[in-house]
Amino acid sequence: MADYDVIICGAGSGGGFLAGEIAPHASVLLLDAGPHIGGAAQPGVGSDERRRFSTQINLGHYLPDSLESNRGRAFFAYPMYMTVANPIQATVQREARVVGGGSFINVGAWLRPRLVDWDGFVEATEVDGWTKELFEPHFQKAEQIFHVHRDPREVWNKASVLYESIALGMGIPVFENASNRFHCIYCGHRLDAGMPCKYDALMSTTVTQIPKAIEHGAVLHDNATVQRIDIENHRATGVTYVRNGEAITARANKLVVASAGAIGTPALLSSSGVNHVNDNVGRHLRAHPGIPMDVLLPGDDWNTDRGYQWNCFHFLMGNGEPQDTLIFASAGFPAVTPWVASAVGTYGRSYKDLMRKFPQRAGAFLFNLKPNVKGRVVGGIEGPVIQYYAADSSGLLEPKMLGELAAGARQVWDIYRQMGAIAAFPNPNDPASVFHQSLTLFVVTSGALHPQSTCRAGRSRETSVVDTNCMSHDIENLMCCDASVIPDHISSNPNALIMAIASRASDFVITEILGKSLPPAGGTS
Ligand SMILES: Cc1cc2nc3c(=O)[nH]c(=O)nc-3n(C[C@H](O)[C@H](O)[C@H](O)COP(=O)(O)OP(=O)(O)OC[C@H]3O[C@@H](n4cnc5c(N)ncnc54)[C@H](O)[C@@H]3O)c2cc1C
């Protein structure tokens, strides 16, 4: 049986980052259920392998492997129950299933949590040491590795520039968006979030930390689905995974890390029996339900057709204070623009041509940050089921979410109206019953974006699954390192925080578990 110091289950944002930091100090086995699409990183160009893969999965990227399967070429498709009024109807929650995980398919918006979030963590679980100050060096390290930067105005689209100035004129504080897209050529391809960037412009763990881990001797096994963490006498000793139909057991002498994501990690812990010793496994699911908003502008020189840029963001403002809705401008997903989505697949030349044909199109994406919803992941890795009741027994979104998303959409429309917009979808001027129904339908059919907190960190096992260092309260040598450990919902997209958590966790692993010294401040391993 092969043995390693550390086995990491899931090579996404959290697991991939951690692997890159600890591989210089230990023998590491990195396992991921999805394929590894390799080749040397070439930001703005892409490796042949990634170009081919991204183009091919575009052709059917939402098709599952078979009628019975809950997974497809590069994703898991988990059933998620979202409406109390319709308890038997499930929507599909898609999660990345590819080496690099969510970091390989996301939009690349890079935001840090707000101050209120750190207070929220303490309120939720009394977690120690999760403060803005203590996480600062970890954000900085991640931002250096992932080339996080703000784009100069010259490459903003015209709609974003005008949106920003009008919003500022209305007294809405607007911020330039930072991203981890480097040498992005604004090809239009990124208009479909959920698609790996084939030009390597998205700085994912696929092109940064995972190659670094491999360079330092880590063994990566892709298409390797971890079935369970092996536990003896309350101590994690290794894992059993299936690769090419063969069940393989590997031993971990020092640490097993569950980093299979906010749905995959509680499922893996449940398959390993940890749910029987800690009742918090899979509970406390938080998320950011969101809606895209499309508008039509007069004229055709807005250049919103050349890519999914999200140049700036603001919070929904009410009574002079930011509320719990985050708004990115100036483009929404094409999926809600019926005349685009129905006409052509979101890839390739025909797609780009079509986008060029509708240059009047702009929009925004709205995330509701702290709805009154706490969900749950139930079941093991073969069939986890998610409950996240965004809509209540009235059939509409729960009141806080509905009120905030409606107000957000009205605020976006007010800004676009001053830009001369002639139409919006969803349309805040529709009768309330229609408008509220459109918001509800979008949320309950599209899943819950940014799942987090299903194995949350906290002071005691009464409220949480892992401690401040992401180590299990109950099982020795077991760590969780991904979105699942976030103690409560945050006011930003989660990738930055997950990377910072992994950076902090890697310091703990290097010093406390491997007994080694950290590299000098400011350096990476
Ligand atoms: C379409 C989309 C757009 C997004 N846009 C942004 C954005 O712009 N900015 C931002 O900050 N965030 C964004 N996010 C969210 C962000 O990408 C995720 O929150 C983050 O990547 C999650 O990291 P993670 O480590 O928790 O899980 P993941 O990165 O999902 O990693 C989990 C990994 O575990 C693997 N896995 C699962 N189960 C098993 C198993 N049993 N055995 C082995 N491997 C397993 C999976 O294949 C996957 O690679 C987006 C997400 C999506 C889906």
The ligand as a Tripos MOL2 file, in Angstrom:
@<TRIPOS>MOLECULE
LIG
   53    58     1     0     0
SMALL
NO_CHARGES

@<TRIPOS>ATOM
      1 C1        -19.7010   29.2280  -12.3380 C.3       1 LIG1
      2 C2        -19.0150   29.7350  -11.1150 C.ar      1 LIG1
      3 C3        -18.5150   31.0310  -11.0710 C.ar      1 LIG1
      4 C4        -17.8930   31.5060   -9.9280 C.ar      1 LIG1
      5 N1        -17.3480   32.7670   -9.9290 N.ar      1 LIG1
      6 C5        -16.6240   33.1770   -8.8540 C.ar      1 LIG1
      7 C6        -15.9500   34.4300   -8.8720 C.ar      1 LIG1
      8 O1        -15.9790   35.1690   -9.8540 O.2       1 LIG1
      9 N2        -15.2500   34.7960   -7.7580 N.ar      1 LIG1
     10 C7        -15.1860   34.0020   -6.6400 C.ar      1 LIG1
     11 O2        -14.5690   34.4270   -5.6580 O.2       1 LIG1
     12 N3        -15.8180   32.8180   -6.6020 N.ar      1 LIG1
     13 C8        -16.5190   32.3750   -7.6780 C.ar      1 LIG1
     14 N4        -17.1280   31.1550   -7.6650 N.ar      1 LIG1
     15 C9        -17.0380   30.3520   -6.4370 C.3       1 LIG1
     16 C10       -15.6900   29.6980   -6.2400 C.3       1 LIG1
     17 O3        -15.1480   29.2730   -7.4650 O.3       1 LIG1
     18 C11       -15.8710   28.4950   -5.3120 C.3       1 LIG1
     19 O4        -16.4890   28.9420   -4.1300 O.3       1 LIG1
     20 C12       -14.5520   27.8470   -4.9510 C.3       1 LIG1
     21 O5        -13.8340   27.4780   -6.1040 O.3       1 LIG1
     22 C13       -14.8020   26.6290   -4.0810 C.3       1 LIG1
     23 O6        -13.5730   26.1280   -3.6660 O.3       1 LIG1
     24 P1        -13.4940   24.7710   -2.8450 P.3       1 LIG1
     25 O7        -12.0740   24.4750   -2.6160 O.co2     1 LIG1
     26 O8        -14.4220   24.8520   -1.7030 O.co2     1 LIG1
     27 O9        -14.1440   23.6790   -3.8180 O.3       1 LIG1
     28 P2        -13.7770   23.3370   -5.3330 P.3       1 LIG1
     29 O10       -12.8630   24.3460   -5.9160 O.co2     1 LIG1
     30 O11       -15.0670   23.0710   -6.0180 O.co2     1 LIG1
     31 O12       -12.9470   21.9830   -5.1930 O.3       1 LIG1
     32 C14       -13.5030   20.7620   -4.8370 C.3       1 LIG1
     33 C15       -12.7840   19.6900   -5.6450 C.3       1 LIG1
     34 O13       -13.0650   18.4330   -5.0490 O.3       1 LIG1
     35 C16       -13.2870   17.4730   -6.0500 C.3       1 LIG1
     36 N5        -14.0990   16.4210   -5.4300 N.ar      1 LIG1
     37 C17       -15.3740   16.4810   -5.0020 C.ar      1 LIG1
     38 N6        -15.7320   15.3070   -4.4430 N.ar      1 LIG1
     39 C18       -14.6470   14.5020   -4.5140 C.ar      1 LIG1
     40 C19       -14.3720   13.1650   -4.0970 C.ar      1 LIG1
     41 N7        -15.2890   12.4100   -3.4730 N.pl3     1 LIG1
     42 N8        -13.1540   12.6560   -4.3640 N.ar      1 LIG1
     43 C20       -12.1890   13.3780   -4.9860 C.ar      1 LIG1
     44 N9        -12.4040   14.6530   -5.3880 N.ar      1 LIG1
     45 C21       -13.6030   15.2010   -5.1390 C.ar      1 LIG1
     46 C22       -13.9470   18.2240   -7.1850 C.3       1 LIG1
     47 O14       -13.7100   17.5850   -8.4260 O.3       1 LIG1
     48 C23       -13.2640   19.5930   -7.0900 C.3       1 LIG1
     49 O15       -12.1470   19.6810   -7.9570 O.3       1 LIG1
     50 C24       -17.7710   30.6590   -8.7950 C.ar      1 LIG1
     51 C25       -18.2650   29.3460   -8.8180 C.ar      1 LIG1
     52 C26       -18.8630   28.8800   -9.9740 C.ar      1 LIG1
     53 C27       -19.3680   27.4540   -9.9820 C.3       1 LIG1
@<TRIPOS>BOND
     1     1     2 1
     2     2     3 ar
     3     2    52 ar
     4     3     4 ar
     5     4     5 ar
     6     4    50 ar
     7     5     6 ar
     8     6     7 ar
     9     6    13 1
    10     7     8 2
    11     7     9 ar
    12     9    10 ar
    13    10    11 2
    14    10    12 ar
    15    12    13 ar
    16    13    14 ar
    17    14    15 1
    18    14    50 ar
    19    15    16 1
    20    16    17 1
    21    16    18 1
    22    18    19 1
    23    18    20 1
    24    20    21 1
    25    20    22 1
    26    22    23 1
    27    23    24 1
    28    24    25 2
    29    24    26 1
    30    24    27 1
    31    27    28 1
    32    28    29 2
    33    28    30 1
    34    28    31 1
    35    31    32 1
    36    32    33 1
    37    33    34 1
    38    33    48 1
    39    34    35 1
    40    35    36 1
    41    35    46 1
    42    36    37 ar
    43    36    45 ar
    44    37    38 ar
    45    38    39 ar
    46    39    40 ar
    47    39    45 ar
    48    40    41 1
    49    40    42 ar
    50    42    43 ar
    51    43    44 ar
    52    44    45 ar
    53    46    47 1
    54    46    48 1
    55    48    49 1
    56    50    51 ar
    57    51    52 ar
    58    52    53 1
@<TRIPOS>SUBSTRUCTURE
     1 LIG1         1 GROUP 0 **** ****
